[in-house]
């Protein structure tokens, strides 16, 4: 039951749900997620840690960049199930639509000065 509760709690925050929805569209770094959601970098990092601990998000390094994407769900059957459903859920939600429409214009090389 603990694993189930961890996954459910991870998706109990609106910003984490929005974060998951934008990661379904493309791999992003923290500064891109920060620009998309309009929240502070430490808050983005905290949300990503919670989602990663629940098996919903994974990261990979690319030089100095750390890229985040939805996980494959292998670590948890609950995460796998919710990841599958989340692909179809909330796509028509007004807030989700606004955020996903603006992510194409967010470019890390312009906002992350590395």
N, C-alpha and C positions, 0 to 999 in steps of 0.2 A: 504494500500500500504506500510506503514512503516514496517510491519512485513515481508512482501515479500522482501523488500530491505535489511533488517537486515540479513535474511538468505542468500541472494545472496552475500552480502558483506562478510559475514563470510566465504564463500567458494571462495572468490576472491584471496586468498593468497595461493601460491603453498605449503607452509609448512602446512597450515591448511588442505588442501586437502589430503596431504600425511598422516597427523595425523589421519584423518578420516579413511583412508584406512587401517592403521595399527590397529586401534581400532576395525575394522570389524573382525580382526583375533583373537584378545584376549583383555581382560581387562588389562590395564596397569596403573602404577603409573607415576608420573612426571619424576622420574629419569630414568625409562625404556624408556619413550618417548624421553627424552633428549639423551640417548645413541643411540636410533634408528635413530633419525633425525640429530644428531650431532650439535644441537643448545643449547644455554645457558638456564639454568633453568628458569630465569625470563621470557625469550621469550616463552618458552613452557607454562608457567603459563598464560601469556597474551593471547596466542592463545587459550588455553583451556577456558578461561573466555569468549572470544568472541564467541566461538562455543557453550558454555553453554547458554549464553544470547540469542543466536539465536534458541535454542531448539534442537540443533544437538547432544550435548554431555550431559551426566549426570555423577554424581560422587556418590560414596558411601564410607563410612568409614569402615575400618576393623582394629580395634586397632589403631596403629599409622599410618597405611597406608591409603591413599586416592586413591581409584581406579576409573579410568575413562573408560567409555564405550559409544557407540553410544546410544542416547536416543531412546525411543519408538515412538517419533514423535507426541505424543498426544497433546503437547502444541501448535503445529502449523501445519496446513495442508501443508504449504510450506516445512517445515522441514521434515515432514513425506514423502512427495513426493520425495524430493531430497535424503533422506536416502534410500528409496527404489531403486531409480535409481543408486545411487552411489555404491550399492552392485555389479552392473554389469559393471559400467563404469571404465575405466582406469586400469583394472586388468592386461592388457597386456602392459601397459606403462613401459618402461625400468626402470625409476627411482623408480616407485612404486614396481616393481618386486624385485629390489635390496633391498629395505628397508624391504619388507615383508619376503624375504628369510632370512634376518639376525635377525628378531625378535625372532625366536625360541631359538637362542643362548644368548639372553639377559635375565639375571636372576637378579631380584631385590636384592636378598640376597647377591649377589656378587658385585654389584655396589653401593648399597645404605646403606651399613654399619649401619643398625639399629638393 
